Amino acid sequence: MTAEPVITEVPDPIEGWLELEPLYRGLHEHHEPLRGFVLTDGWQSAQQTILATDADSIVLVARVDGRAIALLDGLIRPHPITGVLSGYINSAYVEPEWRRRGVTARMVEHFERWAVDHGATDLTLGIDVANEDGVAAWERLGFEPEPYRMRRPLD
């Protein structure tokens, strides 16, 4: 029988980058066919910069037998006009063989507790509508669509 994932906070994502890098790579590669974007040279340093500069942020990792199998990173995001605080899930990824086993739900529960402790009144996230499995997973966790952000490519 396989051990249950253990979810922990990563105190220093830059120091823990060697463990996080394969998960972020998996996340970005999962989105490549959905969005048509390709990882650029140096994406790792760009991802590290994001992780290092987000104030009031958290990175969670799920491990099984010491091996990282999932991540979730998020932050507290104040509304620019009202000041209302939201817990924003920036990235979430579970290795394919661990999907549909409740790993994301457990990570979201941990993030929710952290966000509430930091004054958040709701949780938000962005997702590509082409990621149908992801949309369905987030809806199962109680997330509801809000007005869409739209995009138009320029010639």
C-alpha positions in Angstrom: 0.0 0.0 0.0 1.3 3.4 -0.9 1.8 6.0 1.8 -0.4 9.0 2.1 1.1 12.3 0.9 2.4 14.6 3.6 1.9 18.3 2.9 4.4 20.8 4.3 5.3 24.4 3.8 8.6 25.2 2.0 10.2 27.8 4.1 12.6 29.0 1.4 11.5 28.1 -2.1 14.9 29.3 -3.6 16.8 27.1 -1.2 14.4 24.2 -2.0 14.5 24.9 -5.8 16.0 21.5 -6.7 13.0 19.8 -5.3 10.5 22.3 -6.8 12.0 22.6 -10.3 10.6 19.3 -11.7 7.1 20.1 -10.4 7.1 23.6 -11.9 8.5 22.2 -15.2 5.6 19.6 -15.2 3.1 22.4 -14.6 4.4 24.5 -17.4 4.8 21.6 -19.8 1.2 20.5 -19.0 0.0 24.0 -20.1 2.1 24.2 -23.3 -0.4 22.4 -25.6 -3.3 24.3 -24.0 -1.9 27.7 -24.5 0.7 27.3 -27.2 3.4 28.7 -25.0 6.8 27.1 -24.8 9.2 27.4 -21.9 12.0 29.8 -22.6 15.6 29.5 -21.8 16.0 30.8 -18.3 12.4 30.1 -17.2 13.8 28.7 -13.9 15.3 32.0 -12.9 12.1 33.8 -13.8 10.1 31.4 -11.7 12.5 31.8 -8.8 12.2 35.6 -9.1 8.4 35.3 -8.8 8.7 33.0 -5.8 11.3 35.3 -4.1 9.3 38.6 -4.6 5.8 37.7 -3.6 5.2 39.1 -0.1 2.7 37.2 2.1 3.2 34.1 0.1 3.4 30.4 0.7 4.7 27.3 -1.2 3.3 23.9 -0.3 4.7 20.5 -1.3 3.1 17.1 -1.0 5.6 14.3 -0.5 5.2 10.6 -0.5 8.1 8.6 1.0 10.1 11.8 0.9 9.6 12.4 -2.8 7.8 15.6 -3.9 4.7 14.7 -6.0 2.7 18.0 -5.9 3.0 21.7 -5.3 0.7 24.7 -4.6 1.9 28.2 -4.3 -0.2 31.2 -3.4 -0.3 34.6 -1.8 -2.5 37.1 -0.2 -3.7 39.6 -2.8 -5.4 42.8 -1.7 -8.1 44.3 -4.0 -6.5 47.6 -5.2 -9.6 49.7 -4.5 -11.5 48.0 -1.7 -8.5 46.5 0.2 -10.4 43.2 0.6 -7.9 40.4 1.0 -8.1 37.2 -1.1 -6.0 34.1 -1.0 -4.8 33.7 -4.6 -3.6 30.3 -5.8 -0.9 31.1 -8.3 0.2 27.6 -9.2 -0.9 24.1 -8.5 0.4 20.9 -9.9 0.1 17.2 -9.1 2.1 14.6 -10.9 -0.2 12.6 -13.3 -0.1 9.3 -11.3 -1.3 11.1 -8.2 -4.2 13.0 -9.7 -7.8 12.2 -8.5 -6.5 11.0 -5.1 -7.4 14.1 -3.1 -3.9 15.6 -3.1 -5.1 19.0 -4.4 -8.0 19.1 -2.0 -5.7 18.6 0.9 -3.3 21.2 -0.3 -6.2 23.7 -0.8 -7.3 23.0 2.8 -3.9 23.8 4.1 -3.7 27.0 1.9 -7.2 28.0 3.0 -6.2 27.8 6.7 -3.1 29.8 6.0 -5.0 32.4 4.0 -7.6 32.9 6.7 -4.9 33.3 9.3 -3.6 36.1 7.0 -6.9 37.9 6.8 -8.3 36.5 3.5 -12.1 36.4 3.0 -12.1 34.2 -0.1 -9.9 32.1 -2.4 -9.4 32.9 -6.0 -7.3 31.5 -8.9 -6.9 31.8 -12.6 -7.3 28.9 -15.0 -7.2 28.5 -18.7 -10.6 27.5 -20.0 -9.0 25.0 -22.3 -7.8 23.1 -19.3 -11.1 21.2 -19.0 -9.9 18.7 -16.5 -8.5 21.5 -14.3 -11.7 23.5 -14.5 -13.7 20.4 -13.4 -11.3 19.7 -10.6 -11.5 23.2 -9.2 -15.3 23.2 -9.5 -15.4 19.9 -7.5 -13.4 21.9 -4.8 -16.2 24.5 -4.6 -14.7 27.2 -6.9 -17.1 28.9 -9.2 -16.4 30.8 -12.4 -16.4 34.6 -12.3 -16.5 37.0 -15.3 -14.0 35.9 -17.9 -10.8 37.8 -18.7 -10.6 37.9 -22.5 -7.6 38.1 -24.7 -7.0 39.1 -28.3 -3.7 38.3 -30.1 -2.1 41.1 -32.0 -0.8 40.6 -35.5 
